[in-house]
Amino acid sequence: MSPASAKPVDRQLPSDEARELLSLTRDLVQRELHPRAAEDEAADRFPREVFRTLGEAGLLSLPYGEQHGGGDQPYEVYLQVLEELAAGWLAVGLGVSVHTLSCHALATFGTDEQRDRWLPGMLGGDQLGAYCLSEPQSGSDAAALRTRADLDGDEYVVNGTKAWITHGGHADFYSTMVRTGEDGARGISCLLVPAGSEGLSAAPPEHKMGMRSSPTAQMHFDGVRVSRERLIGEEGQGFQIALSALDSGRLGIAACAIGVAQAALDLAVDYARTRQQFGRPIADFQGLSFMLADMATQIEAGRSLYLAAARRRDSGLAFSKEAAMAKLFCTDTAMRVTTDAVQVLGGYGYTQDYPAERYMREAKVLQIVEGTNQIQRLVIGRHLTGK
């Protein structure tokens, strides 16, 4: 059974242009993603050329302004594109989300001169970005990062190691948080580091439970010299930049999670309709049909949650709490739904003959990346208590 049999989600979109964009995305998913996802995942093969195809279609720059080569789409639309991509292949959907996250610092906090100089190339479709915040000893406690950048004339000299970097070793640029001052959040700054910089290298990729075709690696900075012109924002503003990017990035993860959950539900429903036991389809049994109903309800609730947060963002309203809620709920939903999909398929769900087991392995990482779900609860709690 192929995931390509899934029916399109009925969506409410704000414009004819958005509807055409979703139609284009679905076509690309069917032609470029479904035929190769399982094979490339099994081979740990990074589909770099797929991202070039998406770039040519304008899907790597959707939420950014047209003046710099972006698609000028509201986040409400961009996230639904991400959901469709993730439903076809999470490594691709999450890769697009990471690229968008990597462009955020320059697009939001860069000067006009910096944006005019570098942003068109980053949004042009051929480049792919990476976001460097976490380190081996500072994940959830990001303010404890140690990678240091010392000013030497007109250049920063960067030394340290970044960890868990999606696209590490394959990206064309790295939005990197470094320590330029005192300990804590106030001493962190943001540098836009080009790939190919002398002293910048990638460790061998991590061996992961899922998302094997998406490279994740440590990045080593050994005396990397970065022009002072590539400082984004002011010195000491890096932690603010990082948190701003993560608020938006968490919505991307939420959308990807719903995409994976929807793919798992579609697979489970198709299987339940055709699998015969005791002389009738197993979908006719109440115990299983109730399970499918719960899965569908959770997915719709998650989709509504991330879209509500996106609309707040599009309207210029605060959305940090809502982004954390969406990331928390949607990724927990993806874990529950994919686990239930394996159960619906029974023994077949545990084999690689069907993608259910891959969906379940992929869903787990979404509860961890861009802030664990424990951190999301902490963020939500602090908003509720005014801290």
C-alpha positions in Angstrom: 0.0 0.0 0.0 1.4 3.4 -1.0 1.0 6.6 0.9 0.3 8.2 -2.5 -3.2 6.9 -2.2 -4.0 9.5 0.5 -6.8 11.9 -0.3 -6.1 15.7 -0.2 -7.1 17.5 3.0 -10.0 19.9 2.5 -8.5 23.3 3.3 -9.8 26.8 3.7 -7.3 29.0 1.9 -7.3 32.8 1.7 -6.7 33.3 -2.0 -6.7 31.6 -5.4 -2.9 32.0 -5.4 -2.7 30.0 -2.2 -4.9 27.3 -3.7 -2.7 27.0 -6.7 0.3 26.8 -4.5 -1.1 23.9 -2.5 -2.0 22.2 -5.8 1.6 22.6 -7.0 2.9 21.2 -3.7 0.7 18.2 -3.9 1.8 17.5 -7.4 5.5 17.8 -6.4 4.9 15.4 -3.5 3.4 12.8 -5.7 6.1 13.1 -8.4 9.2 13.9 -6.5 8.8 12.7 -2.9 6.6 9.6 -2.7 8.5 7.5 -5.3 11.8 7.8 -3.4 11.2 8.5 0.2 11.3 5.0 1.6 14.4 4.0 -0.5 16.4 7.1 0.4 15.5 6.8 4.1 16.7 3.2 4.1 19.9 4.2 2.4 20.6 7.3 4.6 20.7 9.3 1.4 20.2 13.1 1.5 18.0 14.3 -1.4 19.8 17.6 -2.0 18.4 17.8 -5.6 14.9 17.6 -4.3 15.5 20.9 -2.4 16.7 22.4 -5.7 13.5 21.3 -7.3 11.5 22.9 -4.5 13.6 26.0 -4.8 12.9 26.3 -8.5 9.2 26.0 -7.6 9.5 28.9 -5.1 8.8 26.7 -2.1 12.0 27.6 -0.1 11.1 31.2 0.3 7.4 31.4 0.9 7.0 33.6 4.0 9.6 36.3 3.0 9.0 39.4 1.0 9.0 39.6 -2.8 11.6 42.5 -2.8 14.3 39.9 -1.8 13.0 37.0 -3.9 10.5 35.6 -1.4 7.0 34.2 -2.0 5.4 36.9 0.2 2.9 34.3 1.5 1.2 34.5 5.0 2.4 32.0 7.5 -1.0 30.5 7.4 -0.3 29.4 3.8 3.3 28.5 4.3 2.6 26.2 7.1 0.0 24.3 5.1 2.6 23.8 2.4 5.0 22.4 5.0 2.3 20.0 6.2 1.8 18.7 2.7 5.6 18.2 2.2 6.0 16.5 5.6 3.1 14.1 4.8 5.0 13.1 1.7 8.4 12.9 3.4 9.3 14.4 6.8 13.0 14.9 6.0 11.9 17.3 3.2 9.2 19.1 5.1 11.4 19.6 8.1 14.3 20.6 5.9 12.2 23.4 4.4 11.3 24.5 7.9 14.9 24.6 9.0 15.9 26.6 5.9 13.2 29.1 6.7 14.3 29.2 10.3 17.9 29.8 9.1 16.8 32.9 7.0 14.9 34.4 9.8 17.7 36.2 11.5 18.9 38.1 8.4 15.4 38.8 7.2 14.1 40.1 10.5 17.1 41.7 12.2 19.5 42.4 9.4 20.2 45.9 8.0 18.8 46.9 4.7 22.3 46.6 3.2 22.8 43.1 4.6 19.4 42.0 3.3 20.0 43.4 -0.1 23.4 41.8 -0.2 22.7 38.2 1.0 19.0 37.5 1.3 18.2 37.2 -2.4 20.8 34.4 -2.7 19.5 32.7 0.4 15.9 32.8 -0.9 16.8 32.2 -4.6 16.2 28.4 -4.4 19.7 27.1 -4.9 21.0 27.7 -1.4 20.1 25.7 1.7 20.6 27.0 5.2 21.3 25.6 8.7 20.6 27.0 12.2 23.4 26.6 14.8 22.3 27.2 18.4 22.6 23.9 20.3 25.9 22.6 21.6 27.0 19.3 23.1 26.6 20.7 26.6 23.8 23.2 26.0 20.6 22.1 24.4 17.5 23.2 26.3 19.8 25.6 28.3 20.7 27.5 25.1 21.9 30.5 27.0 24.8 28.4 28.4 26.4 28.1 24.9 30.2 28.3 24.8 31.2 28.7 21.1 33.2 32.0 21.2 33.7 34.7 18.7 36.5 37.2 19.5 36.9 40.4 17.4 40.2 40.7 15.7 40.2 43.9 13.6 37.3 43.6 11.2 36.8 39.9 11.7 35.4 37.6 14.4 37.5 34.5 15.1 35.1 31.7 16.0 36.0 28.6 18.1 33.7 25.9 19.4 31.3 23.1 18.4 27.7 23.2 17.5 25.6 20.0 17.9 22.4 18.5 16.3 22.7 20.7 13.2 20.2 19.8 10.5 21.9 20.0 7.1 25.3 20.1 8.9 28.0 19.7 6.3 25.5 20.2 3.4 24.3 23.7 4.0 25.4 26.8 2.1 25.2 29.1 5.1 25.0 28.8 8.9 23.0 31.2 11.1 25.2 30.8 14.2 24.8 31.9 17.8 28.1 32.7 19.4 29.4 34.2 22.6 30.9 37.6 22.2 30.5 38.8 25.8 29.6 37.9 29.3 28.1 34.6 30.4 24.4 34.2 30.0 21.9 35.4 27.4 23.2 39.0 27.2 26.6 37.9 25.9 25.3 36.0 22.8 25.4 37.4 19.2 24.4 36.1 15.8 26.8 35.6 12.9 25.9 34.6 9.3 28.7 32.1 8.5 29.2 31.0 4.9 29.9 27.4 4.1 33.5 26.8 2.9 35.0 29.1 5.5 38.4 27.9 6.5 38.4 26.1 9.8 34.7 25.1 9.5 34.1 21.4 9.3 31.3 18.8 9.9 31.7 15.7 12.0 30.3 12.4 10.6 26.5 12.5 10.7 24.6 11.1 13.6 23.0 7.6 13.3 19.4 8.3 14.1 16.3 6.3 14.8 14.3 8.1 12.1 14.7 10.9 9.5 17.8 9.1 8.3 17.9 10.9 4.9 18.2 14.2 6.8 21.8 14.8 7.8 22.3 15.8 11.4 25.9 16.6 12.4 28.1 18.5 14.8 29.8 21.6 13.2 33.4 22.4 14.4 34.6 26.0 14.3 38.4 26.0 14.5 39.6 29.6 14.2 36.9 30.4 11.6 37.3 34.0 10.5 33.9 35.8 9.8 33.7 39.4 8.6 32.3 41.8 11.1 29.8 42.7 8.3 28.2 39.4 8.9 27.1 40.3 12.5 23.3 40.2 12.4 21.7 42.7 14.8 23.8 44.2 17.6 26.4 42.4 19.7 24.5 40.8 22.6 21.2 40.6 20.7 21.8 37.0 19.6 19.6 35.3 22.2 16.7 37.6 21.3 17.2 36.7 17.7 17.4 33.0 18.5 14.1 33.0 20.5 12.3 35.0 17.8 13.4 32.5 15.2 12.3 29.6 17.4 8.8 31.0 17.9 8.2 30.9 14.2 10.2 27.6 13.8 8.0 25.9 16.3 5.0 26.5 14.1 6.9 24.8 11.3 7.5 21.8 13.5 3.8 21.7 14.5 2.8 21.7 10.8 5.2 19.0 10.0 3.9 16.9 12.9 0.3 17.1 11.6 1.6 16.2 8.1 3.1 13.0 9.4 0.0 12.2 11.5 -2.3 12.8 8.5 -0.2 10.4 6.4 -0.4 7.8 9.1 -4.1 8.2 9.4 -4.7 7.9 5.7 -2.6 4.7 5.6 -4.5 3.2 8.6 -7.9 4.1 7.1 -7.1 2.6 3.7 -5.8 -0.5 5.4 -8.8 -0.9 7.6 -11.1 -0.6 4.6 -9.4 -3.4 2.7 -8.2 -5.8 5.5 -10.7 -8.6 6.0 -11.2 -10.5 9.3 -14.1 -12.6 10.3 -15.7 -12.1 6.9 -15.7 -8.2 6.9 -13.4 -5.2 6.7 -11.8 -4.5 10.1 -13.0 -0.9 9.8 -16.5 -2.3 10.5 -15.5 -3.2 14.1 -16.3 -0.6 16.6 -13.1 -0.9 18.6 -11.0 0.0 15.5 -13.4 2.6 14.0 -13.3 4.5 17.4 -9.5 4.4 17.3 -9.6 6.0 13.8 -12.1 8.6 14.9 -9.9 9.6 17.8 -6.9 9.9 15.5 -8.8 12.1 13.0 -10.1 14.3 15.8 -6.7 14.9 17.3 -5.3 15.8 13.9 -8.0 18.3 13.2 -7.5 19.9 16.6 -3.8 20.2 16.0 -4.3 21.7 12.6 -6.7 24.3 14.0 -4.2 25.1 16.8 -1.2 25.8 14.5 -3.3 27.7 12.0 -4.8 29.9 14.8 -1.2 30.7 16.0 -0.2 31.4 12.4 -3.0 33.9 12.0 -2.0 35.7 15.1 1.5 36.0 13.7 0.2 37.2 10.3 -1.8 39.8 12.2 1.2 41.1 14.1 0.0 39.8 17.4 2.1 38.1 20.1 2.1 34.4 19.4 4.9 32.9 21.5 2.6 31.1 23.9 0.4 29.9 21.0 3.4 28.6 19.1 4.6 26.6 22.1 1.0 25.2 22.6 0.9 24.2 18.9 4.3 22.6 18.9 3.5 20.7 22.1 0.0 19.5 21.1 0.8 18.7 17.4 3.9 16.7 18.1 2.3 14.7 20.9 -0.6 14.1 18.6 1.8 12.8 15.9 3.4 10.4 18.3 0.0 9.0 19.4 -1.5 8.8 15.9 1.5 7.1 14.4 1.7 4.6 17.3 -2.0 3.8 16.7 -1.5 3.5 13.0 1.1 0.7 13.7 -1.5 -1.0 15.9 -4.2 -0.8 13.2 -2.0 -2.5 10.7 -1.1 -5.2 13.3 1.9 -7.3 12.4 2.2 -5.5 9.0 2.6 -2.2 10.9 5.8 -3.5 12.5 7.4 -4.4 9.1 9.0 -2.1 6.6 6.6 -3.3 3.9 4.4 -0.4 5.0 5.5 3.1 6.0 3.6 3.0 9.4 6.8 2.1 11.3 8.7 4.8 9.6 6.1 7.4 10.5 6.3 6.3 14.1 10.1 6.6 14.2 9.9 10.0 12.6 7.3 11.4 14.9 9.4 10.9 18.0 12.0 13.4 17.0 9.4 16.1 16.6 8.8 16.0 20.4 12.5 16.9 20.8 13.7 19.3 18.2 13.4 23.1 18.5 12.7 22.9 22.2 11.6 19.7 23.8 8.0 19.4 24.8 9.0 19.8 28.4 10.5 23.2 27.4 7.2 24.1 25.7 5.3 23.4 28.9 7.8 25.6 30.7 7.2 28.4 28.1 3.4 28.1 28.4 3.5 28.1 32.2 5.7 31.2 32.3 3.3 33.1 30.0 0.3 32.0 32.2 2.0 33.2 35.4 3.4 36.4 34.0 7.1 35.4 34.2 
